[in-house]
């Protein structure tokens, strides 16, 4: 099933690279790194968040979070290493301290929260695709009560993923029956601008590179491959800089430390062919690794602040 089918309630019928990482790491269970919350990759995969060591080619899973999880979707790790999980099949975002598998905080939401991001000032943004709130809710630092709501129903479609730039402008991908679009909201504003992005078909994951270019997981809906499209913002608008295959159904985009490596969750189009594709910036983005073991249809990916 496609991501749009899952969010909109529609029924749809249901490139390996050479790694530059270290060999497989031995061991099983919860590693010391997992307990410390250091050098970790978190992957949202249905009813669990899988934990892997960073810097290892197709590593074994070293931990799993299931407590408080109900259809894990978008993930985010803040500067303190706390993991935020949007529970798509529930009505909450749960938060976990580094190395912990039981949530210490919960943000109640309408049904179907799809993603969560946290600003440098501690503001929490949660996108929601439920019948009672097609919206984004903003929570001040330290509060689980929303202060601002950005309505999205009039924009058409449903929100999928988000990202923030250095000026706290919020970017939101929107799914519609016929495709989708990306909206940009300036900090403090509740009216967004639809970005003119050439070649955009179905936007999902969003991220900003070290140079401030906008990376968009661009699903072609052809059941074989989707792209990551990278756009540079100029005075004349957005220019497509680069486009490369991100998987058959690319979802959330996340970056490692210094944004040298890009991680793209690929849900695939069957029950157990999903993975996380890893790219490195080398005069263009080149695929350097994969995470696939113990994954079914991953939708979200995030890294601890120290992970490369």
Number of C-alpha atoms within 10 A of each C-alpha: 18 20 23 25 16 12 19 16 9 12 11 12 9 11 11 10 13 12 16 13 14 12 12 12 15 8 10 10 11 15 17 11 17 21 14 13 23 19 19 26 27 24 28 30 24 22 18 21 27 22 26 26 24 23 19 18 21 23 21 20 23 21 21 19 19 16 14 21 24 21 23 30 32 33 29 24 25 18 14 10 19 20 24 26 34 32 29 26 17 18 19 24 29 22 23 21 18 19 21 18 18 15 20 11 13 16 19 15 22 17 19 24 32 30 31 27 24 22 20 14 9 15 17 22 24 26 31 30 24 20 11 9 21 25 23 24 20 22 19 17 14 9 13 16 14 18 11 15 17 18 16 22 14 8 17 14 22 26 31 29 32 28 25 22 18 10 10 17 15 21 24 26 25 23 24 18 13 9 16 22 22 25 20 20 18 16 12 10 12 14 14 18 11 15 13 13 19 11 11 20 18 26 28 29 29 27 24 23 20 14 8 13 19 23 25 29 33 29 30 19 17 10 17 12 20 25 24 27 25 24 22 18 14 8 5 6 11 17 16 17 14 14 19 17 18 28 27 23 32 33 34 30 32 27 24 22 15 12 17 15 22 24 27 29 31 30 28 27 22 14 12 15 16 26 28 29 25 25 22 19 15 10 6 12 18 16 24 19 22 24 24 21 17 13 21 19 23 31 30 33 29 28 29 24 21 15 18 18
